[in-house]
Amino acid sequence: MKLGFDHDKYTRMQSERIMQRIDEFGGKLYLELGGKLFDDFHASRVLPGFQPDSKVQMLLKMKDKEEILIAVNANDIETSKIRGDLGITYDLDTLRLIDAFRSIGLYVGSVVLTRWAGQPAAVAFEQRLNAQGIKTYRHYPIEGYPTNIEHIVSDDGFGRNDYVETTRPLVLVTAPGPGSGKMATCLSQLYQENRRGIKAGYAKFETFPIWNLPLKHPVNVAYEAATADLSDVNMIDPFHLEAYGQTTVNYNRDIEIFPVLNALFEHVWGKSPYKSPTDMGVNMVGYCITDDDACREAAEKEIIRRYYTARCSFLQGHAAKEEAEKILLLMKQLNLNEAELRPVMAAARAKAETTGHPALAIELPNGEIVTGKTTDLLGPSAAVILNALKKLARIPKKAHLISPEVIEPVQDLKCKYLGNHNPRLHSDEVLVALSVSAATNYNAARALSKLPKLKNCEAHSTVILPAVDDNTFRRLGVTLTCDPGYQSHKLYHK
């Protein structure tokens, strides 16, 4: 992957900017973290060189001054909403985040359950957190939010919420995903702090859209594609344009909520320190792009990937039809040509047409495309991984990496003892078999050592993959798309 982003410059500039904002507010700041803090794979895909944990590395520079508050929407817990990139529910991801923060020495102060209405699943989750010694607080729906400012900024609005006790100058407010109520949590805390005579400020750390890139820059458009389910729309910030005569980019929800924030600051301090939503931000990402062309191409590929993901999600019952339609419109606005940007798609389809069975293709780091077909022993996912590893290790295609003595017992286990009807090995099973063979097979060992080379490779399947294969590609870091269809016409698919 061609790099287009300077990670080291980013961690330095971003930490300095946040510390400056803390000082501007007199030593106490609620910093809303937009997007994902851990595992920000979207940012790493559209900004080549940005690491999935770049924001964490930046925050570690200030860890003695900060604590983390996690907001999670009680409705998302009740409906078992799933984080798409990891395939786990928001409540489980909250636990994962707590463990991840603690493992690197960051202090998690509490969890706020937003839009609390006594949802049974949320009650059970609250009890689970309390049993583990994790402080929880409840924030309630506010009638008329976000337009009825007088009601919101009152004892019957923010004043009804639990006050979250914090102890450090920088409070990082994060969440498992969008729509969790991070901003409302921050604003509620400012109101509550003021009632107790504590001066505190608010700022927003939102990676996307990037305020100092053009509105229709592919990186910003990729953000719209990523949030198509939320109906987010990138917009020119009208408040910033009026105040400074400068064109900057923000998104509709921040622009819509800005009058509420202004009213809150005026209520607390007599006047607002911000003239625009852009003023609220501290994002320095745009200053750290080193190759605009590389980021443009990466973002265009991401938009295509989001389109196919949305189409598959609709077929699986996880998304509305309008989500894919919106992303298709974005693709047309940028005149994206999927055949040019992702040649693996045509290669996989050609292989499937030739064999009459599902196929998969993967583009190696040198641009060469390798395909995998369905056989009696292997599914296309397992086949393409083995073929790719052979090519990377310069092993002849006809060479056997896994001996029949290893494959046959695995097939017997699947069919005779585990109740499977399909003896073909999935990708995870073939990797286990490959690792076993590597103990005695030199070629297998060479192939296995090339596995990290698959990270960031583009891949495409002509059918929706089973969850086990999809998870394998995700864990390998392969950027996968699938045609929206199943191998069989059955209604139930594992």
C-alpha positions in Angstrom: 0.0 0.0 0.0 1.3 3.4 -1.0 1.5 5.6 2.1 -0.2 9.0 2.2 -0.3 9.9 5.9 2.4 10.7 8.5 1.6 8.9 11.7 4.4 10.3 13.8 3.6 13.9 12.8 0.0 13.3 13.7 0.5 12.0 17.2 2.7 14.9 18.0 0.5 17.7 16.5 -2.7 16.2 17.8 -1.6 15.9 21.4 -0.2 19.4 21.4 -3.5 20.8 20.1 -5.6 19.1 22.8 -3.3 20.3 25.6 -3.7 23.8 24.2 -7.5 23.5 24.2 -7.4 22.3 27.9 -5.5 25.5 28.8 -7.9 27.7 26.9 -10.7 26.4 29.2 -8.8 26.8 32.4 -7.8 23.2 33.1 -11.0 21.1 32.6 -12.1 19.7 29.2 -14.7 17.3 28.0 -13.4 16.0 24.7 -15.9 14.1 22.5 -14.2 11.5 20.5 -15.9 11.0 17.2 -15.5 7.8 15.3 -13.6 4.8 16.8 -10.7 5.2 19.2 -9.5 1.6 19.0 -9.4 -0.3 15.7 -10.2 2.6 13.5 -10.0 0.5 10.3 -11.9 3.0 8.3 -9.4 5.7 8.9 -6.5 3.3 8.2 -8.1 2.3 4.9 -8.8 5.9 3.6 -5.6 7.4 5.0 -2.8 4.9 4.2 -0.2 5.3 7.0 -2.8 6.0 9.6 -2.7 3.1 12.1 -5.9 1.6 13.6 -4.6 2.7 17.0 -3.1 6.1 16.0 -5.5 8.0 18.2 -4.6 5.8 21.1 -0.9 6.3 20.6 -1.5 10.0 20.6 -3.6 9.9 23.8 -1.0 7.8 25.6 1.2 10.9 25.6 -1.3 12.5 28.0 -2.5 9.5 30.0 -1.8 10.9 33.4 -4.1 13.8 32.7 -7.1 11.9 31.3 -9.9 9.6 32.1 -12.3 7.8 29.8 -16.1 7.9 29.9 -17.9 5.5 27.6 -21.4 6.4 26.4 -23.6 3.6 25.0 -27.2 4.0 23.8 -29.6 1.9 25.9 -31.7 1.4 22.8 -28.7 -0.1 21.0 -28.3 -2.6 23.8 -31.9 -3.5 23.7 -31.8 -4.2 20.0 -28.4 -6.0 20.1 -27.0 -3.5 17.6 -23.8 -5.0 16.0 -20.6 -3.1 15.3 -20.1 -4.0 11.6 -16.3 -4.2 11.4 -15.9 -6.5 14.5 -19.2 -8.3 14.3 -20.0 -7.9 18.0 -22.9 -6.2 19.8 -22.4 -2.7 21.4 -22.6 -4.0 25.0 -19.9 -6.5 24.3 -17.8 -3.9 22.6 -18.2 -1.7 25.6 -16.6 -4.4 27.7 -13.9 -4.9 25.1 -13.1 -1.2 25.1 -12.8 -1.2 28.9 -10.4 -4.1 28.8 -8.4 -2.5 25.9 -8.1 0.8 27.7 -7.0 -0.8 30.9 -4.5 -3.0 29.2 -2.5 0.0 28.0 -2.8 2.0 31.3 -5.7 4.3 30.5 -8.2 5.0 33.3 -11.8 4.2 32.6 -13.9 6.2 35.0 -17.5 5.2 34.2 -20.1 4.2 31.6 -23.1 6.4 30.8 -26.2 4.6 29.5 -27.9 7.2 27.3 -31.6 7.4 26.3 -32.4 5.4 29.3 -36.0 4.2 29.5 -35.6 1.1 31.6 -35.0 -1.2 28.7 -34.6 -4.8 30.0 -31.4 -5.6 28.2 -29.9 -2.3 29.4 -30.9 -3.0 33.0 -29.2 -6.4 32.8 -26.1 -4.8 31.3 -26.0 -2.1 34.0 -26.2 -4.8 36.7 -23.4 -6.7 35.0 -21.2 -3.6 34.9 -21.9 -2.7 38.6 -21.1 -6.3 39.6 -17.7 -5.8 38.0 -17.1 -2.6 40.0 -17.7 -0.3 37.0 -19.6 2.9 37.8 -22.7 3.5 35.7 -24.9 6.5 35.2 -28.2 7.1 33.5 -29.0 9.9 31.0 -32.6 10.2 29.8 -34.4 11.2 26.6 -35.2 14.9 26.5 -38.4 16.0 24.8 -37.8 18.5 22.0 -34.1 17.6 21.7 -32.2 19.3 20.0 -34.5 22.2 19.1 -36.2 23.2 22.3 -33.2 24.9 23.8 -35.0 26.4 26.9 -36.2 23.0 27.9 -32.9 21.2 27.2 -30.9 23.7 29.2 -33.0 23.3 32.3 -33.5 21.2 35.4 -36.1 19.2 33.4 -33.6 18.6 30.6 -29.9 18.1 31.3 -30.7 18.6 34.9 -32.6 15.4 35.1 -29.6 13.3 34.1 -27.2 11.7 36.6 -24.1 13.7 37.3 -21.0 11.8 36.3 -18.2 12.3 38.8 -14.8 12.9 37.1 -11.4 13.5 38.7 -9.0 14.4 35.9 -8.6 17.5 33.7 -9.2 15.8 30.4 -12.4 13.6 30.1 -12.4 11.6 26.9 -16.0 10.7 26.0 -16.1 7.8 23.5 -18.6 5.1 22.5 -18.8 1.7 20.7 -20.3 3.4 17.6 -22.2 6.4 16.2 -25.5 7.5 17.7 -24.5 6.7 21.2 -25.1 10.2 22.6 -21.5 11.4 23.2 -22.2 15.1 22.5 -25.4 15.1 24.7 -23.3 13.5 27.5 -20.7 16.2 27.3 -23.2 19.0 27.2 -25.1 17.5 30.1 -21.9 17.4 32.1 -21.2 21.1 31.4 -24.6 22.0 32.7 -24.1 19.8 35.8 -20.6 21.1 36.5 -21.8 24.7 36.3 -24.5 23.9 38.9 -21.7 22.8 41.2 -19.5 25.8 40.6 -17.0 24.0 38.4 -15.7 25.6 35.2 -15.4 23.1 32.3 -15.1 23.3 28.6 -16.1 21.2 25.6 -14.3 20.3 22.4 -14.8 17.7 19.7 -12.2 15.4 18.3 -13.8 14.1 15.1 -11.6 12.6 12.5 -14.2 12.8 9.7 -15.2 14.7 7.7 -11.8 16.5 7.5 -12.6 20.1 7.9 -9.8 21.5 5.8 -10.3 19.2 2.8 -12.8 20.0 0.0 -16.4 19.0 0.5 -16.3 16.4 -2.3 -12.8 15.1 -1.6 -13.0 11.3 -1.7 -11.9 11.0 1.9 -14.8 13.1 3.0 -17.2 11.3 0.7 -16.0 8.0 2.1 -17.2 9.2 5.5 -20.7 9.8 4.1 -20.6 6.3 2.7 -19.5 4.9 6.1 -22.4 6.7 7.9 -25.1 6.1 5.2 -27.2 4.3 7.8 -27.2 7.4 9.9 -28.2 9.7 7.0 -25.2 11.9 7.8 -24.4 14.6 5.1 -21.2 16.6 4.7 -21.9 20.3 4.5 -20.1 23.6 4.2 -20.1 25.1 7.8 -22.3 28.2 7.3 -21.5 29.5 10.8 -17.7 29.4 10.0 -18.2 30.9 6.6 -20.2 33.8 8.1 -17.8 34.4 11.0 -14.5 34.1 9.2 -15.2 34.1 5.4 -13.5 30.7 5.3 -14.9 27.6 3.7 -14.7 24.5 6.0 -16.4 21.2 6.0 -18.6 19.7 8.8 -21.6 17.4 8.9 -25.3 18.0 9.4 -25.7 16.8 12.9 -22.9 19.1 14.3 -24.3 22.0 12.4 -27.8 21.3 13.6 -26.7 21.0 17.2 -24.5 24.1 17.2 -27.3 26.5 18.3 -27.9 24.3 21.3 -24.2 24.4 22.3 -24.1 28.1 21.9 -27.2 28.5 24.1 -25.6 26.2 26.7 -22.3 28.2 26.8 -24.3 31.5 27.0 -26.2 30.0 29.9 -23.1 28.9 31.7 -20.6 31.8 31.0 -22.7 34.6 29.5 -21.2 34.0 26.0 -20.0 31.2 23.7 -16.3 30.7 23.1 -17.1 29.3 19.7 -18.4 30.9 16.5 -18.9 27.7 14.5 -18.9 23.9 14.7 -15.5 24.0 13.1 -14.2 26.1 16.0 -15.3 23.2 18.4 -12.9 20.7 16.7 -9.3 20.0 17.4 -8.7 17.7 14.5 -5.2 17.9 12.9 -5.5 15.0 10.5 -5.7 17.2 7.4 -2.3 18.6 8.2 -0.7 15.2 8.2 -1.6 14.0 4.7 1.6 13.6 2.7 0.3 12.1 -0.5 -3.2 13.4 -1.6 -3.4 11.1 -4.6 -2.8 8.0 -2.5 -5.5 9.0 0.0 -7.9 9.8 -2.9 -7.5 6.4 -4.4 -7.7 4.6 -1.1 -10.9 6.5 -0.3 -12.5 5.7 -3.7 -11.9 2.0 -3.0 -13.4 2.3 0.4 -16.6 3.8 -1.1 -17.0 0.9 -3.4 -16.4 -1.5 -0.5 -19.1 0.2 1.5 -21.5 -0.1 -1.4 -21.1 -3.8 -1.6 -21.2 -4.2 2.1 -24.5 -2.3 2.3 -26.0 -4.5 -0.5 -25.0 -7.6 1.3 -26.3 -6.3 4.6 -29.7 -5.5 3.0 -29.9 -9.1 1.7 -29.0 -10.4 5.2 -31.7 -8.2 6.8 -29.2 -6.0 8.6 -29.7 -2.7 6.7 -32.3 -0.7 4.7 -32.3 -0.6 1.0 -31.8 3.1 1.0 -28.3 2.8 2.5 -26.9 1.1 -0.6 -28.8 3.5 -2.8 -27.3 6.5 -1.1 -23.7 5.1 -1.5 -24.4 4.3 -5.2 -25.3 8.0 -5.6 -22.0 9.0 -4.0 -20.2 6.7 -6.4 -21.9 8.3 -9.4 -21.0 11.8 -8.1 -17.3 10.9 -8.1 -17.6 8.9 -11.4 -16.0 5.8 -9.8 -15.1 2.9 -12.0 -15.0 -0.2 -9.9 -13.3 -2.2 -12.7 -10.3 0.1 -12.7 -10.1 0.6 -8.9 -10.8 -3.0 -7.9 -9.8 -5.4 -10.7 -10.2 -8.3 -8.3 -13.9 -8.1 -8.8 -13.7 -8.9 -12.5 -11.2 -11.6 -11.9 -13.4 -13.4 -9.3 -16.4 -13.2 -11.5 -14.6 -14.5 -14.5 -13.3 -17.5 -12.5 -16.8 -18.2 -11.2 -18.2 -18.1 -14.7 -15.5 -20.5 -16.0 -16.0 -23.1 -13.2 -19.7 -22.7 -12.6 -19.1 -22.4 -8.8 -18.3 -19.6 -6.4 -14.8 -18.1 -6.7 -12.7 -15.5 -4.9 -9.8 -13.3 -6.1 -7.1 -11.4 -4.1 -4.7 -8.7 -5.4 -1.2 -9.2 -4.0 1.0 -6.3 -3.0 2.8 -6.3 -6.4 -0.5 -6.0 -8.2 -0.7 -9.6 -9.3 -4.2 -11.2 -9.0 -4.6 -14.7 -7.6 -7.9 -16.6 -7.7 -9.4 -19.5 -5.8 -12.2 -21.8 -6.9 -14.5 -24.3 -5.2 -13.1 -27.9 -5.1 -14.0 -31.1 -3.4 -11.5 -30.4 -0.6 -11.5 -26.6 -0.3 -13.9 -23.7 -0.4 -12.9 -20.7 -2.5 -11.7 -18.7 0.6 -9.3 -21.5 1.7 -8.2 -22.1 -1.9 -7.4 -18.4 -2.6 -5.4 -18.1 0.6 -3.3 -21.1 -0.2 -2.8 -20.0 -3.8 -1.8 -16.5 -2.6 0.7 -17.8 -0.1 2.2 -20.1 -2.7 2.7 -17.1 -5.1 4.2 -14.9 -2.3 6.6 -17.7 -1.3 7.4 -18.6 -5.0 6.2 -22.1 -4.5 5.0 -24.0 -7.7 1.2 -24.0 -7.9 0.9 -27.8 -8.1 3.0 -28.3 -5.0 1.0 -29.7 -2.0 1.3 -27.6 1.1 -1.0 -29.8 3.2 -0.7 -33.5 3.1 -3.8 -35.8 2.8 -2.8 -37.2 6.2 -3.7 -33.8 7.7 -6.8 -33.0 5.6 -8.6 -36.3 5.9 -8.8 -36.3 9.8 -10.1 -32.8 9.7 -12.8 -33.8 7.2 -13.7 -36.8 9.3 -14.0 -34.6 12.4 -16.4 -32.2 10.6 -18.7 -34.8 9.0 -18.6 -37.8 11.4 -18.5 -36.0 14.7 -19.5 -32.3 14.3 -22.6 -32.9 12.1 -21.4 -31.0 9.1 -22.5 -32.1 5.6 -19.9 -30.2 3.7 -16.4 -31.7 4.0 -14.7 -28.7 2.3 -12.3 -26.9 4.6 -13.0 -23.3 5.6 -10.2 -20.7 5.7 -9.6 -21.0 9.4 -9.4 -24.8 9.2 -7.0 -24.7 6.3 -4.7 -22.3 8.2 -4.7 -24.7 11.2 -3.9 -27.6 8.9 -1.1 -25.5 7.2 0.4 -24.7 10.5 0.5 -28.4 11.4 2.1 -29.3 8.1 4.7 -26.6 8.6 6.3 -28.6 11.3 7.5 -31.2 8.8 6.9 -29.5 5.4 9.5 -26.9 4.4 7.2 -25.4 1.7 4.3 -25.1 4.2 6.5 -23.3 6.6 7.6 -20.9 3.9 4.0 -20.3 2.9 2.9 -19.7 6.4 5.6 -17.1 7.0 4.1 -15.0 4.2 0.7 -14.7 5.9 1.3 -11.1 7.1 1.8 -10.0 3.4 -1.9 -10.4 2.9 -2.7 -7.4 5.1 -4.3 -4.5 3.2 -4.7 -6.7 0.1 -7.9 -6.2 -1.9 -10.2 -9.3 -2.3 -13.6 -10.1 -3.8 -15.9 -13.0 -3.5 -18.8 -13.9 -6.0 -21.0 -14.9 -3.1 -21.6 -13.8 0.5 -19.1 -15.8 2.6 -19.9 -17.8 5.7 -19.1 -15.8 8.9 -16.1 -18.0 9.7 -14.4 -17.1 6.4 -15.4 -13.4 6.6 -13.9 -13.2 10.1 -10.7 -14.9 8.9 -10.2 -12.2 6.2 -11.0 -9.5 8.6 -8.4 -10.8 11.1 -5.8 -11.0 8.3 -6.5 -7.4 7.4 -7.7 -8.2 3.9 -10.1 -5.6 2.4 -13.0 -7.9 1.2 -16.1 -7.3 -0.8 -18.8 -9.8 -1.8 -21.4 -9.9 -4.5 -24.8 -9.7 -2.9 -25.9 -13.3 -3.3 -25.6 -16.7 -1.7 -24.2 -19.9 -3.1 -27.5 -21.7 -2.5 -31.2 -20.6 -2.6 -31.8 -21.7 1.0 -33.4 -19.2 3.3 -31.3 -20.0 6.3 -27.6 -19.3 6.1 -25.1 -19.7 9.0 
